[in-house]
């Protein structure tokens, strides 16, 4: 190779690397924006609905008949907090007719209890309870906001009006006790959820007000306090995501668990180019508390949706059951990266790193779904698309966690594999990931649907 040709080759390689980094950065920036607007499962689903509408998907309702067409794009929200979206091919595929990618919309946080108003020592505070396995001390001394859903008085008692609410500004904080009054705080950081996690939301002032939260909520909604029958409101970490590191290779952000996967499911469906068969994404609520709810992965919702799709095209239940056993289900949730300060907590060999690409999650206990065949499928998809991948298994003395893959596949006998983006500080108020990994996960789901 001549000197000019060698120089041209190096320039081309350099240009390719720069394009790749620019694409990874753009994917991470888009993720941060989606997280900013996904302050609770309700807002997470609302954001996805807007994306799908813009992409030409037609909204369906669980309570109404469906008239589906070959080649159609559809989405179905369920209870404002779970969502299914699917692309119907021009014809039924001979094999692998059903392909599914799934994620969850909820995250560990603090949930506001009914009648939460407490006034004590010149301050107003709220009565809350933990939702999921949050790391308590990471929520201390941070600006917190509130988001969720309210049910309002309406004409039909069985159909109350509803309103989604996001205060979208700092309204609460949970102050630490000073070290002078808690000398063992750096040795024993025990926090009582009922006592120590109550957020302050105002000074009490001279005027007594026993319904200050309900009044603030009504003002956000634009209704009268007495019109609010009940609510599901959550505290969320208000500070936005940031790139960090000398070369900005890391992303520090709230709610990476599991909006990273929600976004990958949606982007993969939008980018997928399969023209036959059924491509479907399922975004469930309540994974962080066990998935056993009407809108969780353990519910009958996904089988119910699949049956309705098949029935709309005149396919029999026998055809659906046959296709299920030949289909593929990709369950997406974040994975544990090896912690550089505590490598002894990780497996000796299968210890994923930040920025290492797609993480294949495995467990002998089947807390993560998968077997050697499904691992091979994901590995082959990654190799075909040029996606880096790594494996995660728990340290054998650690119990570890689980996700919705095994739960959903128990009701749907499909080949299922759990994958995710490796993160640090999982279930903290802010989590950490490699910037490059979001695009890798999106590309994997796109490859599944291609």
C-alpha positions in Angstrom: 0.0 0.0 0.0 1.4 3.4 -1.0 1.8 6.3 1.4 -1.2 8.2 0.0 -3.4 5.1 0.1 -2.4 4.4 3.7 -3.1 7.9 4.7 -6.5 7.8 3.1 -7.3 4.5 4.9 -6.3 6.0 8.3 -8.5 9.1 7.6 -11.4 6.9 6.7 -11.0 4.9 9.9 -10.7 8.1 11.9 -13.9 9.4 10.3 -15.8 6.2 11.0 -14.8 6.3 14.7 -15.9 9.9 14.9 -19.3 9.1 13.3 -19.7 6.2 15.7 -19.0 8.4 18.7 -21.3 11.1 17.5 -24.1 8.6 17.1 -23.5 7.2 20.6 -23.5 10.7 22.0 -26.8 11.5 20.2 -28.4 8.4 21.5 -27.4 9.2 25.1 -28.6 12.8 24.8 -32.0 11.6 23.5 -32.1 9.1 26.5 -31.5 12.0 28.9 -34.3 14.0 27.4 -36.7 11.0 27.7 -35.7 10.4 31.3 -36.3 14.1 32.1 -39.9 13.7 30.8 -40.4 10.3 32.4 -40.9 11.4 36.0 -43.2 8.4 36.9 -44.6 5.4 35.0 -47.5 7.6 33.9 -45.3 10.2 32.3 -43.0 7.5 30.8 -46.0 6.0 29.0 -47.2 9.4 27.9 -43.8 10.2 26.4 -43.8 6.9 24.4 -47.3 7.6 23.2 -46.2 10.9 21.7 -43.2 9.2 20.0 -45.4 6.5 18.5 -48.1 9.0 17.3 -45.4 11.0 15.5 -44.2 7.7 13.9 -47.7 7.0 12.5 -48.8 4.4 15.0 -52.6 4.1 15.5 -54.0 4.1 19.0 -56.2 1.2 20.1 -58.3 0.8 23.3 -58.5 -2.3 25.4 -62.2 -1.6 25.9 -63.1 -1.4 22.1 -63.0 -3.8 19.2 -59.9 -3.8 17.0 -59.9 -3.7 13.2 -56.3 -4.4 12.3 -54.7 -4.4 8.8 -51.6 -6.1 7.4 -48.7 -3.7 7.4 -50.3 -1.7 10.2 -48.7 0.1 13.2 -50.6 0.1 16.4 -50.2 0.9 20.2 -52.4 0.0 23.2 -52.0 1.9 26.5 -53.2 0.1 29.6 -54.3 2.0 32.7 -52.0 4.9 31.7 -48.9 3.1 33.0 -48.3 0.1 30.7 -48.2 0.1 27.0 -48.0 -2.4 24.1 -47.0 -1.4 20.5 -46.7 -3.6 17.5 -46.0 -3.7 13.8 -48.0 -6.2 11.8 -46.1 -7.6 8.7 -47.6 -7.7 5.3 -47.9 -11.4 5.7 -47.6 -14.1 8.4 -44.0 -15.3 8.7 -43.4 -19.0 8.1 -41.1 -19.2 11.2 -40.4 -16.8 14.1 -43.8 -15.1 13.5 -43.8 -13.5 17.0 -40.9 -11.4 18.3 -41.2 -9.4 21.5 -39.0 -7.0 23.4 -40.0 -5.9 26.9 -39.0 -3.4 29.6 -40.5 -1.8 32.7 -41.6 1.8 33.2 -41.3 2.1 37.0 -38.3 2.8 39.2 -37.5 2.7 43.0 -38.6 5.9 44.7 -40.9 7.3 47.5 -44.6 7.2 47.1 -46.9 9.8 48.8 -49.5 8.2 51.2 -53.1 9.4 51.4 -53.7 12.4 53.7 -50.0 13.0 53.9 -49.9 16.4 55.4 -47.7 16.7 58.6 -46.8 20.0 60.4 -44.0 19.8 62.9 -41.6 22.4 64.4 -42.3 25.2 61.9 -42.1 22.9 58.8 -44.5 21.1 56.5 -43.7 17.6 55.5 -45.3 14.7 53.7 -45.9 11.1 54.8 -44.4 8.7 52.3 -43.5 5.0 51.9 -40.7 3.3 49.9 -41.7 2.0 46.4 -39.2 -0.8 45.4 -35.7 -1.3 46.7 -34.3 2.2 46.7 -31.0 3.1 48.4 -32.3 5.4 51.1 -29.3 7.6 51.8 -28.9 8.6 48.1 -32.3 10.4 48.4 -31.1 12.7 51.2 -30.4 16.4 50.7 -31.4 16.4 47.0 -34.0 18.6 45.3 -37.0 16.4 44.7 -40.2 16.9 42.6 -43.5 15.1 42.5 -45.3 13.4 39.6 -48.1 10.9 39.1 -51.8 10.6 38.4 -54.9 11.9 40.2 -58.5 10.6 40.0 -61.1 13.3 40.0 -64.8 13.5 40.7 -66.9 12.8 37.6 -70.4 12.0 36.5 -70.0 8.2 36.5 -68.6 6.7 39.7 -67.1 3.8 37.7 -65.3 6.2 35.4 -63.6 9.0 37.4 -61.8 11.7 35.4 -58.0 11.4 35.6 -55.2 13.9 35.3 -51.5 13.3 34.9 -49.4 15.7 37.0 -45.7 16.6 37.0 -44.7 19.5 39.3 -41.5 19.7 37.2 -39.7 21.8 39.7 -38.0 21.2 43.1 -40.7 21.1 45.8 -39.3 18.7 48.4 -36.1 17.7 50.2 -35.1 15.2 52.8 -32.5 16.7 55.1 -29.8 14.7 56.8 -29.3 14.9 60.5 -26.1 16.9 61.2 -23.0 14.8 62.0 -22.7 16.6 65.3 -26.0 14.9 66.4 -25.2 11.6 64.7 -21.5 10.9 65.2 -21.9 7.3 63.9 -23.4 8.4 60.6 -20.3 7.4 58.6 -20.1 4.0 60.3 -23.8 3.1 60.7 -26.0 4.9 58.1 -29.3 3.3 59.2 -32.4 5.3 58.1 -35.9 4.5 59.3 -38.3 4.8 56.3 -41.2 6.1 58.4 -39.2 8.6 60.4 -36.1 9.7 58.5 -37.4 9.8 54.9 -40.3 12.3 55.3 -39.6 15.1 52.9 -39.9 18.8 53.9 -42.0 20.8 51.4 -42.4 24.2 53.1 -42.2 26.4 56.1 -45.4 26.1 58.1 -46.0 29.9 58.5 -48.5 31.3 60.9 -51.6 30.1 59.1 -52.7 26.6 60.0 -53.4 24.5 56.9 -54.2 20.8 57.2 -54.7 20.2 53.5 -51.6 22.0 52.0 -50.6 19.1 49.7 -54.1 18.5 48.3 -54.4 22.3 47.7 -51.0 22.3 45.9 -52.0 19.3 43.8 -55.3 20.9 42.9 -53.5 24.0 41.8 -51.3 22.0 39.5 -54.3 20.2 38.0 -56.4 23.3 37.8 -59.3 22.0 39.8 -60.8 22.4 43.3 -59.2 20.3 46.2 -62.6 18.7 46.9 -62.7 17.3 43.3 -59.6 15.1 44.0 -60.9 11.7 45.1 -57.5 10.0 45.2 -54.0 10.0 43.7 -50.9 8.0 43.0 -48.0 10.5 43.4 -44.3 9.7 43.6 -41.2 11.7 44.6 -38.5 11.8 41.9 -35.0 13.0 41.7 -35.3 16.4 40.0 -31.7 17.0 38.9 -31.1 16.1 35.3 -28.5 13.7 33.7 -25.0 14.9 32.9 -22.1 13.6 31.0 -19.1 13.1 33.2 -15.4 12.0 33.0 -12.5 13.9 31.4 -13.6 12.6 28.0 -17.3 12.5 28.9 -17.5 8.8 28.4 -19.9 8.3 31.4 -23.5 9.3 32.0 -24.7 10.1 35.5 -28.5 10.2 35.5 -31.6 9.3 37.5 -33.9 6.5 36.3 -31.5 4.7 34.0 -33.2 1.7 35.5 -35.2 1.2 33.4 -35.8 4.0 30.9 -32.7 2.9 29.1 -34.6 -0.3 28.2 -37.9 1.5 27.5 -36.1 3.7 24.9 -34.3 0.8 23.4 -37.6 -1.1 22.9 -39.3 1.8 21.2 -36.3 2.8 19.0 -35.7 -0.8 18.1 -39.3 -1.1 17.0 -39.2 2.1 14.9 -35.9 1.1 13.3 -36.8 -2.6 12.7 -37.4 -3.4 9.0 -39.0 -6.8 9.1 -41.9 -6.9 6.6 -43.5 -10.1 7.8 -44.6 -11.5 11.1 -45.4 -9.6 14.3 -43.0 -7.3 16.1 -44.2 -6.2 19.5 -42.9 -4.3 22.5 -44.4 -4.6 26.0 -43.7 -1.9 28.6 -44.9 -3.0 32.0 -45.4 -1.2 35.3 -44.7 -2.6 38.8 -41.6 -4.6 38.1 -39.8 -3.1 41.0 -42.5 -4.5 43.4 -42.8 -7.9 41.9 -44.9 -7.5 38.7 -48.0 -9.0 40.2 -50.6 -6.4 39.3 -53.2 -6.0 36.6 -50.6 -3.9 34.6 -47.5 -6.0 35.6 -45.6 -8.6 33.6 -47.3 -11.4 35.7 -50.7 -10.3 34.5 -52.7 -11.7 31.7 -52.3 -8.5 29.7 -49.7 -9.7 27.2 -51.4 -13.0 26.4 -54.7 -11.1 26.1 -53.2 -8.6 23.6 -51.6 -11.4 21.5 -54.9 -13.3 21.4 -56.8 -10.2 20.2 -54.2 -9.5 17.5 -54.5 -13.1 16.2 -58.3 -13.1 16.4 -58.4 -9.8 14.4 -56.8 -11.5 11.5 -58.9 -14.7 11.8 -56.1 -16.8 13.1 -57.0 -19.6 15.5 -55.9 -20.0 19.1 -54.1 -23.1 17.9 -52.0 -21.0 15.5 -51.2 -18.5 18.3 -50.0 -21.3 20.6 -47.9 -22.9 17.9 -46.3 -19.5 17.0 -45.5 -18.8 20.6 -43.3 -21.8 21.0 -41.4 -20.8 17.9 -41.2 -17.1 18.8 -38.5 -15.1 20.7 -38.9 -12.8 23.7 -36.1 -10.3 24.6 -36.5 -8.9 28.2 -34.5 -5.7 28.8 -33.5 -4.4 32.2 -30.2 -2.9 33.5 -27.4 -5.2 34.7 -24.8 -4.9 37.4 -21.4 -3.7 36.2 -18.4 -4.8 38.2 -17.7 -2.1 40.8 -14.0 -1.0 40.6 -14.0 -0.3 44.3 -15.6 -3.7 45.2 -14.7 -6.3 42.6 -15.0 -9.0 45.2 -18.8 -8.7 44.9 -18.7 -9.7 41.3 -18.3 -13.1 39.6 -14.7 -14.2 39.1 -15.1 -14.3 35.3 -18.5 -13.0 34.1 -18.2 -9.4 35.3 -19.4 -6.8 32.8 -17.9 -3.4 32.6 -19.3 0.1 31.8 -19.1 0.7 28.1 -18.8 -3.0 27.3 -22.0 -3.2 25.1 -25.0 -5.4 25.6 -24.9 -7.5 28.8 -26.4 -11.0 28.6 -27.8 -11.8 32.0 -27.7 -15.4 33.2 -28.6 -17.3 36.4 -28.8 -20.9 37.4 -31.9 -20.0 39.5 -33.7 -18.6 36.5 -34.1 -15.3 38.2 -33.0 -14.2 34.7 -34.6 -16.0 31.8 -32.5 -17.9 29.3 -30.7 -21.0 28.3 -27.8 -21.9 26.1 -29.9 -21.7 22.9 -31.3 -18.2 23.7 -27.8 -17.0 24.7 -26.6 -18.2 21.3 -29.4 -16.3 19.6 -28.5 -13.0 21.2 -24.8 -13.6 20.6 -25.5 -14.2 16.9 -27.7 -11.1 16.6 -24.9 -9.0 18.2 -22.2 -10.5 15.9 -24.4 -9.9 12.8 -24.9 -6.2 13.7 -21.4 -5.6 15.0 -22.5 -5.0 18.6 -20.2 -5.6 21.5 -21.6 -8.0 24.2 -20.6 -9.4 27.6 -22.1 -11.7 30.1 -23.3 -11.2 33.7 -23.7 -13.9 36.4 -24.0 -13.2 40.1 -21.2 -14.0 42.5 -22.1 -17.5 43.7 -22.5 -16.3 47.3 -24.7 -13.4 46.3 -28.5 -13.8 46.0 -28.7 -11.1 43.3 -31.9 -9.7 41.7 -34.3 -10.6 39.0 -36.5 -9.0 36.4 -39.6 -9.6 34.3 -38.2 -12.0 31.8 -38.8 -15.2 33.9 -42.1 -13.9 35.1 -43.5 -13.1 31.7 -42.2 -16.3 30.0 -43.8 -18.5 32.7 -47.2 -17.4 31.1 -45.8 -17.4 27.5 -43.8 -20.5 26.7 -41.4 -18.6 24.4 -37.7 -18.7 24.0 -36.7 -15.8 26.3 -33.5 -14.0 27.1 -32.7 -11.3 29.7 -30.3 -8.6 28.6 -29.5 -5.1 29.7 -27.1 -2.2 30.0 -24.4 -2.5 32.7 -24.7 0.2 35.3 -23.2 1.2 38.6 -25.2 2.5 41.6 -28.3 0.6 40.6 -31.4 1.7 42.6 -29.6 4.9 43.7 -31.3 8.2 43.2 -28.6 8.6 40.4 -27.1 5.8 38.4 -24.0 5.5 36.2 -23.6 4.0 32.7 -21.2 4.1 29.8 -22.3 6.6 27.1 -21.8 4.2 24.3 -24.0 1.4 25.6 -27.4 3.0 24.9 -26.9 2.8 21.1 -25.7 -0.8 21.4 -29.0 -1.8 23.1 -31.1 0.1 20.6 -29.3 -1.6 17.7 -29.8 -5.1 19.3 -33.6 -4.6 19.5 -33.6 -3.2 15.9 -31.7 -6.3 14.8 -34.3 -8.5 16.6 -37.1 -6.8 14.6 -35.2 -6.9 11.3 
